[in-house]
Amino acid sequence: MPDNQRRRTDVVVIGAGMAGLACATDLIRAGRSVRVLEAADAVGGRMRTDRHEGFLLDRGFQVFNTAYPQVKRRIDLRGLRLRPFTPGALVRTEDTTLRFTDPSRQPGAVADLLPGRLAPGRDLLALGLLTARDMLGPVAGLKRRPDRTTLTALADAGISPDLVERFFRPFLSGVFLEDELETSSRFFHLVWRSMLRGTLCLPSAGIGAVPAQLADGLPPDTVRLETPVAELTDDGVRGEDGTEWPADTVVVATGPRAAARLLPGLDVPATRTVTTYYHAALAPPLREPTLLVDTRRRFLNTCVISEAVPGYAPAGRSLVSTSVLGPELPGREATLRADLADAYGESTSGWEPLATYTIEDALPAMPPPWPLSRPTRTGPGRYVCGDHRATGSVQGALASGTRAARDVLAADSARDTADARHG
């Protein structure tokens, strides 16, 4: 075998994000030999955690939802040592801060939902009906609903424009990474259901612990890091260093841009960009693990992340995470710090900027009608998966990887059957 050609495997998976790791796991369990090629120096794709001066910095603010079906199926939640956020949010308006709380989890905070505080009684009734239907109804029913924008769905549910502007728009902007509420209503209902039924939290070792756990479950040497792929070939793939990786089947499990480069002609969606700023403070500006959102949309959300997971900051320091739509802009950090001083009601002059992460392709844009799952097969022996082929979430990435593995195995079975008939 030439030095630049590696051992042949049944499948090469390009990308060691959540979709690629899920796909590889299922294929290996089915008896296939698999090689995962990852361009970066660690697994996880966008779910990475960096260490910086004693702080843990996720690459962009992220939360982990325990209610996702694929998470329940694949992840050892106890092993992640999860720490929860408050089930609700604080909403900073022009002149005050309001608290939105799930009273089923925090009965003591039910007074915050009394008519007149957050919304009038009519709105609270409509919100209660929307919540009960999404939380208690069958998930198949949510998937069959007509797909419209989230803004239209909220109006049809009887939610007033005032409550949309006071809560739903600022809160959901951080979920969808867009502030027009133009995202698929079908996806909104599924996300709302998952938030009601699960817990939003973070692993004690950072969000990167989730893909790391999946990778640890693969056989040794399955994943090869720092191995960018230049192109697909008739017999597998070729790395940027010229190395050939022969395989009968190739699964492209990258982000949408890389997938389109490797699979010319692939239909990929537009994407959302988000920038997250991390600041170190000597004292927490908010002494609770609660997300703070802003009706003036100066930022998507902010939180004292070390109040949720103390290990994110060294002793005597607090870590504040704040996300804004779009790329980093000159002077934005200083403006943002002034906005955060107003939002928290605390001086931010002594805050130390730690890091700024701009995440391109952070989520696919999901306007209606948005298919909850897309085909993975693009041609003979060629497949693609990722959240851009399903929904912009950990659930979407894992489900797409699952479908890709299933489609690969189905094609193998069909080929074996055809060979037997003609043998």
Residue, then its C-alpha position, 0 to 999 in steps of 0.5 A: m500500500p502506498d504511503n499516502q493511502r490508508r486502510r480501506t474501510d466500509v465508510v468514511v464519515i467527514g466531520a466529528g460533530m454531533a451528526g457525524l459521531a451519531c452516524a459513526t456510532d450506529l454504523i459501527r454497532a451494525g458491524r461496519s468499519v468506519r473512519v471519522l476524519e475531522a479537520a479540527d484539533a478536537v471533536g464537537g464541531r460547534m460544540r467546543t469548550d476552551r480553557h482560558e486563564g482558569f475559565l471555561l469558555d464555550r464557543g458561543f453560548q449554548v445550553f443543553n436540553t435533557a428532553y430531546p429524544q436523541v439525547k435521552r437515547r445516546i447520552d449518559l446524563r449522569g456522567l456529564r454532571l449537569r448543572p441547571f439554569t433557572p426554568g424561566a427568564l428575566v426580561r429587561t424592559e425600558d424601565t423595569t425587569l420582569r420575571f417569567t417563570d414556569p410555576s409548575r417548577q417554581p411554585g413560589a414564583v407564581a406571583d410573578l405570573l399574576p395578571g397585570r405583572l407580566a401580561p393581562g389575564r387574557d394573555l396568560l390564559a392564551l399562554g396557558l392553553l398554548t403551553a398545555r397543548d404543546m406539553l401534553g399533546p402527542v408530538a406527532g400532532l405538532k409535526r402535522r400542524p400547518d407550518r407558518t411563521t412563529l409570529t403568525a402561530l403566536a397570534d393565532a394562539g391568542i397571544s397579544p402583540d404586547l406579550v410578543e414584544r415583551f417576552f416572546r420576541p426577545f426570548l426566542s431571538g436567542v433560540f432562533l438567532e433571528d428577531e423577526l420570529e420568521t422561523s417555522s412554527r412547527f419547529f417553535h412548538l417542538v422547541w417549546r415542548s422540549m423546554l417545558r418537558g426537559t431541563l436547560c443545563l450545562p455539563s460541569a466540564g463545558i458543552g464540549a463534554v457532550p460530543a467528547q462522550l460520544a467520541d469516547g464510545l467509539p473504538p480506539d483510532t476511529v476518529r482522526l483529528e486535524t485531517p481536513v478533506a480536500e475532495l471526494t473521489d471515485d474510491g473514497v476521499r482525498g485529504e488536503d495533504g494528498t492522503e487517500w482514504p478509500a471507502d465504499t461509502v462517504v458520509v459528509a457530516t460537516g456544516p453547510r458550507a463545507a458540505a456544499r464544497l464537497l458535494p457540488g450542487l447540494d441545496v443548503p439553507a441560509t444560516r444565522t451568525v451569532t457573536t458571544y462576548y465573555h467578561a470576567a467580573l469580580a462579583p456576579p451582577l446577578r446572583e442566580p443562574t437565570l437568562l436575562v433578555d432585552t426588549r430593546r434587543r440590544f443583545l440576544n441574552t446574557c447570563v452569569i454563567s458561573e452562577a449555573v456552573p461554578g467551575y466555569a470561573p476560578a475562585g473569586r471571579s464570575l463569568v458573564s456570557t452575552s450574545v448578539l446577532g451577527p458578526e463582531l463589529p468595531g467598538r461593539e464590546a464597549t457599547l455592549r458593556a454599557d448596555l449590560a450596566d443598564a440591564y444588570g443595574e451594576s457598573t461594568s467598568g471593571w469587567e475584563p473582556l476575556a474572549t469574543y467568539t463569532i460563530e458563522d453558520a451557527l444555525p440554519a435559517m428555518p422559514p416555513p415550510w421547513p422540513l423536519s428531516r431531509p433525505t441524506r442520500t445524494g448519490p451512489g455511496r454518497y450521503v450528507c447529514g447535519d442539523h442543516r438537514a433537519t432542525g437547528s438543534v442538538q436533536g436535529a444533528l443527532a437525528s440527521g446522523t441517525r437517519a444517514a446511518r439508517d439509509v447507508l445500512a438500507a442501501d447495503s441491504a438492498r445491494d446485498t439482496a440484489d446481488a443474491r438474486h443475480g448470484 
